[in-house]
């Protein structure tokens, strides 16, 4: 389980499906977990551009993200 407020990166592409995302998300995009659902089965994640600006918030399953540390590259 990725802890609350910790960094994660997408392992799949996700299309922008509503007004909560400014653009499609791509593998390697990074975000921070802002809510944990069903003991880590799913997360609400706020995703960010490399300059720190917010892309948006979306819900993802645990299989769609991986934990990262600040020293790890985003892309897998």
C-alpha positions in Angstrom: 0.0 0.0 0.0 1.2 3.5 -0.8 1.0 5.7 2.3 -1.1 8.9 2.4 0.7 11.9 0.9 3.5 9.8 -0.6 4.6 9.9 -4.2 3.5 7.5 -6.9 3.9 7.1 -10.6 1.5 5.7 -13.2 2.3 2.4 -14.8 -0.5 2.7 -17.5 -1.8 5.6 -19.6 -5.1 7.1 -18.5 -7.3 9.3 -20.7 -8.8 12.5 -19.2 -12.4 11.4 -18.7 -13.8 14.5 -17.0 -13.0 18.1 -16.0 -10.9 17.0 -13.1 -7.9 16.4 -15.4 -6.3 19.0 -17.6 -4.9 16.4 -20.0 -4.4 12.7 -20.6 -2.1 11.0 -18.1 0.9 9.0 -19.3 3.0 6.2 -17.9 5.5 7.8 -15.6 3.4 10.8 -14.6 3.8 11.5 -10.9 1.4 12.4 -8.2 0.7 12.2 -4.5 -1.8 9.9 -2.8 -4.5 12.1 -1.2 -7.0 9.4 -0.2 -6.8 5.6 0.3 -9.8 3.4 -0.4 -10.5 -0.2 0.5 -7.2 -0.8 2.4 -5.1 0.2 -0.5 -7.1 -1.3 -3.4 -7.6 2.2 -4.9 -6.4 5.7 -4.4 -7.3 9.3 -5.1 -4.1 10.8 -6.6 -3.3 14.4 -7.4 -1.0 14.4 -10.4 1.6 17.1 -11.2 3.5 18.5 -14.1 7.3 18.5 -13.8 7.2 22.2 -12.9 4.9 21.4 -9.9 1.7 22.7 -11.4 -1.4 20.5 -10.9 -2.7 18.3 -13.8 -5.7 17.2 -11.7 -7.1 14.6 -9.4 -8.3 11.2 -10.4 -9.0 7.8 -8.8 -6.8 4.8 -9.7 -6.6 1.2 -8.8 -3.5 -0.1 -6.9 -2.4 -1.9 -10.1 -2.3 1.4 -12.0 0.4 3.1 -9.9 3.6 2.3 -8.1 5.3 4.0 -5.2 8.4 6.2 -5.9 10.9 8.0 -3.9 12.1 11.5 -4.8 15.4 10.1 -6.1 13.7 7.6 -8.5 13.0 8.4 -12.1 9.3 8.6 -12.9 9.4 6.5 -16.1 9.6 2.7 -15.8 
